[in-house]
Amino acid sequence: DMDLAQMKTERLGRMTGEIAVRVVRNNNILGLIGILICLVIGKEAVLGYGAGLLVAMLNLYMLFNTARISVGMAPERAKGFVTRRYPVRFFLTSALIIILVWKLPLSAWAVLIAFTAALMTTVITLIFIARAEAMFKPSASGN
Protein backbone atom coordinates (compact mmCIF):
# COMPACT_ATOMS: atom_id res chain seq x y z
CA ASP A 1 0.00 0.00 0.00
CA MET A 2 2.87 2.38 0.84
CA ASP A 3 4.56 1.52 -2.45
CA LEU A 4 1.41 2.56 -4.33
CA ALA A 5 1.29 5.88 -2.46
CA GLN A 6 4.97 6.48 -3.18
CA MET A 7 4.45 5.65 -6.88
CA LYS A 8 1.54 8.09 -7.07
CA THR A 9 3.62 10.80 -5.37
CA GLU A 10 6.51 10.26 -7.78
CA ARG A 11 4.13 10.32 -10.76
CA LEU A 12 2.56 13.58 -9.55
CA GLY A 13 6.02 15.07 -9.09
CA ARG A 14 6.97 14.13 -12.67
CA MET A 15 3.68 15.52 -13.99
CA THR A 16 4.33 18.81 -12.19
CA GLY A 17 7.74 18.99 -13.88
CA GLU A 18 6.27 18.18 -17.30
CA ILE A 19 3.59 20.83 -16.88
CA ALA A 20 6.21 23.37 -15.80
CA VAL A 21 8.24 22.64 -18.95
CA ARG A 22 5.19 23.31 -21.15
CA VAL A 23 4.41 26.52 -19.27
CA VAL A 24 8.00 27.76 -19.60
CA ARG A 25 8.05 26.90 -23.33
CA ASN A 26 4.84 28.80 -24.00
CA ASN A 27 6.02 31.76 -21.94
CA ASN A 28 9.31 31.82 -23.85
CA ILE A 29 7.38 32.03 -27.11
CA LEU A 30 5.26 34.82 -25.63
CA GLY A 31 8.39 36.56 -24.41
CA LEU A 32 10.03 36.48 -27.82
CA ILE A 33 6.91 37.90 -29.47
CA GLY A 34 6.61 40.60 -26.79
CA ILE A 35 10.26 41.61 -27.07
CA LEU A 36 9.97 41.83 -30.86
CA ILE A 37 6.93 44.10 -30.54
CA CYS A 38 8.69 46.22 -27.91
CA LEU A 39 11.70 46.68 -30.22
CA VAL A 40 9.45 48.89 -32.33
CA ILE A 41 8.38 50.91 -29.29
CA GLY A 42 11.80 51.53 -27.76
CA LYS A 43 14.50 50.54 -25.31
CA GLU A 44 12.44 51.25 -22.16
CA ALA A 45 9.66 48.99 -23.43
CA VAL A 46 12.10 46.17 -24.24
CA LEU A 47 13.72 46.42 -20.80
CA GLY A 48 10.34 46.63 -19.07
CA TYR A 49 8.91 43.67 -20.94
CA GLY A 50 11.99 41.58 -20.27
CA ALA A 51 11.98 42.51 -16.59
CA GLY A 52 8.26 41.77 -16.23
CA LEU A 53 8.72 38.41 -17.90
CA LEU A 54 11.63 37.52 -15.60
CA VAL A 55 9.59 38.41 -12.51
CA ALA A 56 6.69 36.32 -13.81
CA MET A 57 8.98 33.35 -14.46
CA LEU A 58 10.46 33.64 -10.95
CA ASN A 59 6.92 33.74 -9.55
CA LEU A 60 5.96 30.64 -11.56
CA TYR A 61 9.15 28.85 -10.53
CA MET A 62 8.28 29.42 -6.87
CA LEU A 63 4.69 28.28 -7.51
CA PHE A 64 5.67 25.05 -9.29
CA ASN A 65 8.40 24.34 -6.74
CA THR A 66 5.83 24.67 -3.95
CA ALA A 67 3.48 22.32 -5.82
CA ARG A 68 6.26 19.79 -6.47
CA ILE A 69 7.35 19.72 -2.83
CA SER A 70 3.82 19.63 -1.39
CA VAL A 71 2.77 16.65 -3.52
CA GLY A 72 4.80 14.31 -1.31
CA MET A 73 3.32 15.61 1.94
CA ALA A 74 0.32 14.52 3.96
CA PRO A 75 -2.71 16.70 3.06
CA GLU A 76 -2.76 18.72 6.31
CA ARG A 77 0.98 19.34 6.18
CA ALA A 78 0.80 20.29 2.49
CA LYS A 79 -2.01 22.74 3.24
CA GLY A 80 0.09 24.49 5.87
CA PHE A 81 3.18 24.47 3.65
CA VAL A 82 1.36 26.02 0.67
CA THR A 83 -0.38 28.53 2.94
CA ARG A 84 2.95 29.68 4.39
CA ARG A 85 4.66 29.90 1.00
CA TYR A 86 1.97 32.00 -0.71
CA PRO A 87 2.57 35.29 1.17
CA VAL A 88 6.33 34.93 0.69
CA ARG A 89 5.88 34.49 -3.06
CA PHE A 90 3.40 37.37 -3.20
CA PHE A 91 5.70 39.70 -1.23
CA LEU A 92 8.79 38.87 -3.30
CA THR A 93 6.93 39.30 -6.57
CA SER A 94 5.35 42.58 -5.50
CA ALA A 95 8.63 43.94 -4.13
CA LEU A 96 10.48 43.09 -7.34
CA ILE A 97 7.87 44.79 -9.51
CA ILE A 98 7.85 47.90 -7.29
CA ILE A 99 11.65 48.12 -7.27
CA LEU A 100 11.89 47.62 -11.04
CA VAL A 101 9.29 50.27 -11.82
CA TRP A 102 10.54 52.73 -9.24
CA LYS A 103 14.31 52.47 -9.61
CA LEU A 104 15.08 51.47 -13.21
CA PRO A 105 14.61 53.36 -16.47
CA LEU A 106 12.04 51.06 -17.98
CA SER A 107 8.41 51.15 -18.99
CA ALA A 108 6.10 50.34 -16.08
CA TRP A 109 3.37 49.41 -18.54
CA ALA A 110 5.65 46.93 -20.27
CA VAL A 111 6.55 45.32 -16.91
CA LEU A 112 2.89 44.90 -15.98
CA ILE A 113 1.84 43.73 -19.43
CA ALA A 114 4.60 41.09 -19.55
CA PHE A 115 3.82 39.89 -16.03
CA THR A 116 0.09 39.67 -16.73
CA ALA A 117 0.59 38.05 -20.14
CA ALA A 118 2.85 35.39 -18.63
CA LEU A 119 0.29 34.56 -15.96
CA MET A 120 -2.52 34.41 -18.54
CA THR A 121 -0.38 32.19 -20.78
CA THR A 122 0.17 29.89 -17.82
CA VAL A 123 -3.55 29.67 -17.03
CA ILE A 124 -4.43 29.01 -20.68
CA THR A 125 -1.69 26.36 -20.95
CA LEU A 126 -3.02 24.63 -17.83
CA ILE A 127 -6.57 24.70 -19.21
CA PHE A 128 -5.43 23.10 -22.47
CA ILE A 129 -3.45 20.43 -20.59
CA ALA A 130 -6.47 19.63 -18.39
CA ARG A 131 -8.81 19.45 -21.37
CA ALA A 132 -6.42 17.21 -23.31
CA GLU A 133 -6.08 14.85 -20.34
CA ALA A 134 -9.87 14.80 -19.84
CA MET A 135 -10.37 13.76 -23.47
CA PHE A 136 -8.26 10.64 -22.98
CA LYS A 137 -9.66 9.63 -19.60
CA PRO A 138 -12.39 7.00 -19.60
CA SER A 139 -15.73 8.40 -18.51
CA ALA A 140 -17.23 7.47 -15.16
CA SER A 141 -20.32 6.02 -16.87
CA GLY A 142 -18.20 3.51 -18.79
CA ASN A 143 -19.25 4.83 -22.24
C-alpha positions, -999 to +999 in steps of 0.1 A: +000+000+000+029+024+008+046+015-025+014+026-043+013+059-025+050+065-032+044+056-069+015+081-071+036+108-054+065+103-078+041+103-108+026+136-096+060+151-091+070+141-127+037+155-140+043+188-122+077+190-139+063+182-173+036+208-169+062+234-158+082+226-189+052+233-211+044+265-193+080+278-196+081+269-233+048+288-240+060+318-219+093+318-238+074+320-271+053+348-256+084+366-244+100+365-278+069+379-295+066+406-268+103+416-271+100+418-309+069+441-305+087+462-279+117+467-302+094+489-323+084+509-293+118+515-278+145+505-253+124+512-222+097+490-234+121+462-242+137+464-208+103+466-191+089+437-209+120+416-203+120+425-166+083+418-162+087+384-179+116+375-156+096+384-125+067+363-138+090+334-145+105+336-109+069+337-096+060+306-116+091+289-105+083+294-069+047+283-075+057+251-093+084+243-067+058+247-040+035+223-058+063+198-065+073+197-028+038+196-014+028+166-035+048+143-013+033+156+019+003+145+040-027+167+031-028+187+063+010+193+062+008+203+025-020+227+032+001+245+059+032+245+036+014+260+007-004+285+029+030+297+044+047+299+010+020+320-007+026+353+012+063+349+007+059+345-031+034+374-032+057+397-012+088+389-033+069+393-066+053+426-055+086+439-041+105+431-073+079+448-095+079+479-073+117+481-073+119+476-110+093+503-118+105+527-092+143+525-096+151+515-132+146+534-165+120+511-180+084+512-190+061+503-161+034+494-185+057+469-203+066+453-169+029+449-160+018+437-194+046+411-196+038+399-160+001+397-167+006+381-201+029+354-186+003+346-160-025+344-185-004+322-208+002+299-178-035+297-170-044+290-207-017+264-209-030+246-178-066+247-192-054+231-225-035+204-206-065+196-184-088+195-214-064+172-233-061+149-203-099+148-198-104+138-235-083+106-230-097+096-196-124+070-196-157+084-185-172+075-152-203+060-169-182+035-188-193+048-222 
